[in-house]
């Protein structure tokens, strides 16, 4: 990661840590978890089903249009 901005014709890269999950195996907060990396399929990415920022992005775009 060089810190360079993507060109306008390229999508922004995902934030660092995207897809990394830690599954806790017990109630003890000191117990280690199982690290897992989730890889989305192309159809999941294209559909935006996992885009948790979609609602925020849609609202921000509407506010910009209204201004």
N, C-alpha and C positions, 0 to 999 in steps of 0.2 A: 504494500500500500504506500503510494508515494505522496498522497495528499493532493494529487492533481484532480481538477474538476473534470467530469466526463463531458464529452462533446454533446451538443444539443441533440444530435441524431442517435445518441446512445442512451440506454436506460441507466439510471443511477445504480451503482453497485449496492448490494444489501449491506446493512449495518454489520459491524463485527459481532460475532456471537450468534448471528441468526441461525436457528435450527439446533442450537445446543440446549440440551435439557438434562437436568439431574434428577433421577428417580430416587427418592428417599426410600430406604428399605426398613425403617423402623421409627419409633417415636423418639428415640434418643437423638438430641440435636448434634451430638458428637459423632454419631454413626455415619460412616461414609455412605455416599450414594453411588448409584450406577450411572456413569456419564453416557449419554446417548446423543448421537447426531442425527437429526431428522432431515431427510432429503425429499423435497417436494417433487412430484411428477410434473411434466410440462403442462398437462391439462389443469392441475391444481394452480400452478403459477398463472397461466393465462386466464383462468376463470376469476382469479382474485379472491377465492374462497377463504384464504388465510390472511388476507390483507386487513389487519386490525386497524390500520390508519385510514381506511377508505372513508369512514364516516367523517373524520376530522378533515381530510383532504376535500371532500365534497362541500363541507360547510365553509371552509376557508375560501374555496373557489367562488361560492355564492356571495360571500361577503366582499370579495374583491370586485365581482361584477356589479354589486350594488353601490360600491364607492365611486 
